[in-house]
Amino acid sequence: LFQECLSVYENSLPATHPQVIDVLMALGSIAYDQEKYYESLQMWRRLHDSLTQTSQTEDLATVCHNMGICYANLLNFDAAEEAFTHCLRMYPQGDARITMSESRVDSSCCE
């Protein structure tokens, strides 16, 4: 359903429209919860590209955080560090909203 909504929205609304952003966030979170980290990362990257065109710094920091979690689960620790660093530059006091149901890295990735 979300994929269908995204298709309709993207054909009729700009990428920075709040409805497009909400659907991308939902899809990123759903894929993450299903441990589809690459698919989730693709949604967060699309959001990152859209949000850099807006003044929604808090949402952008959240997206960077979520990208970092996905990168870590995909064992791309350099990219994870870069994403987390970018998030912290925007919110050094740690005020960024976390949108994923859990901010976790699969412990099996580090064994």
Contacts in CASP RR format, 6 or more apart in sequence:
PFRMAT RR
TARGET T0000
AUTHOR 0000-0000-0000
METHOD contacts of the structure
MODEL  1
LFQECLSVYENSLPATHPQVIDVLMALGSIAYDQEKYYESLQMWRRLHDS
LTQTSQTEDLATVCHNMGICYANLLNFDAAEEAFTHCLRMYPQGDARITM
SESRVDSSCCE
2 23 0 8 1.000
2 26 0 8 1.000
2 27 0 8 1.000
2 30 0 8 1.000
3 27 0 8 1.000
5 19 0 8 1.000
5 23 0 8 1.000
6 20 0 8 1.000
6 23 0 8 1.000
6 24 0 8 1.000
6 27 0 8 1.000
9 17 0 8 1.000
9 19 0 8 1.000
9 20 0 8 1.000
9 23 0 8 1.000
10 20 0 8 1.000
13 19 0 8 1.000
13 20 0 8 1.000
14 20 0 8 1.000
15 46 0 8 1.000
15 49 0 8 1.000
15 50 0 8 1.000
15 53 0 8 1.000
16 50 0 8 1.000
16 51 0 8 1.000
16 53 0 8 1.000
16 54 0 8 1.000
20 50 0 8 1.000
21 47 0 8 1.000
21 50 0 8 1.000
21 51 0 8 1.000
21 56 0 8 1.000
21 59 0 8 1.000
24 43 0 8 1.000
24 46 0 8 1.000
24 47 0 8 1.000
24 50 0 8 1.000
25 43 0 8 1.000
25 47 0 8 1.000
25 99 0 8 1.000
27 43 0 8 1.000
28 39 0 8 1.000
28 40 0 8 1.000
28 43 0 8 1.000
28 44 0 8 1.000
28 66 0 8 1.000
29 40 0 8 1.000
29 66 0 8 1.000
29 99 0 8 1.000
29 100 0 8 1.000
29 101 0 8 1.000
31 37 0 8 1.000
31 39 0 8 1.000
31 40 0 8 1.000
31 43 0 8 1.000
32 40 0 8 1.000
32 66 0 8 1.000
32 69 0 8 1.000
32 70 0 8 1.000
32 100 0 8 1.000
32 101 0 8 1.000
33 100 0 8 1.000
33 101 0 8 1.000
35 73 0 8 1.000
35 106 0 8 1.000
37 70 0 8 1.000
37 73 0 8 1.000
37 74 0 8 1.000
38 70 0 8 1.000
38 74 0 8 1.000
40 66 0 8 1.000
40 70 0 8 1.000
41 67 0 8 1.000
41 70 0 8 1.000
41 71 0 8 1.000
41 74 0 8 1.000
44 63 0 8 1.000
44 66 0 8 1.000
44 67 0 8 1.000
44 70 0 8 1.000
45 67 0 8 1.000
47 59 0 8 1.000
47 63 0 8 1.000
48 60 0 8 1.000
48 63 0 8 1.000
48 64 0 8 1.000
48 67 0 8 1.000
51 59 0 8 1.000
51 60 0 8 1.000
51 63 0 8 1.000
52 60 0 8 1.000
54 60 0 8 1.000
57 90 0 8 1.000
57 91 0 8 1.000
58 91 0 8 1.000
58 95 0 8 1.000
58 96 0 8 1.000
58 97 0 8 1.000
59 97 0 8 1.000
60 90 0 8 1.000
61 87 0 8 1.000
61 90 0 8 1.000
61 91 0 8 1.000
61 96 0 8 1.000
61 97 0 8 1.000
62 87 0 8 1.000
62 96 0 8 1.000
62 97 0 8 1.000
62 98 0 8 1.000
62 99 0 8 1.000
64 83 0 8 1.000
64 84 0 8 1.000
64 86 0 8 1.000
64 87 0 8 1.000
64 90 0 8 1.000
64 96 0 8 1.000
65 83 0 8 1.000
65 84 0 8 1.000
65 87 0 8 1.000
65 96 0 8 1.000
65 98 0 8 1.000
65 103 0 8 1.000
66 98 0 8 1.000
66 99 0 8 1.000
66 100 0 8 1.000
67 79 0 8 1.000
67 83 0 8 1.000
68 79 0 8 1.000
68 80 0 8 1.000
68 83 0 8 1.000
68 84 0 8 1.000
68 87 0 8 1.000
69 80 0 8 1.000
69 100 0 8 1.000
69 103 0 8 1.000
69 104 0 8 1.000
69 105 0 8 1.000
71 77 0 8 1.000
71 79 0 8 1.000
71 80 0 8 1.000
71 83 0 8 1.000
72 80 0 8 1.000
72 105 0 8 1.000
72 109 0 8 1.000
73 105 0 8 1.000
73 106 0 8 1.000
73 109 0 8 1.000
75 109 0 8 1.000
87 96 0 8 1.000
88 94 0 8 1.000
90 96 0 8 1.000
END
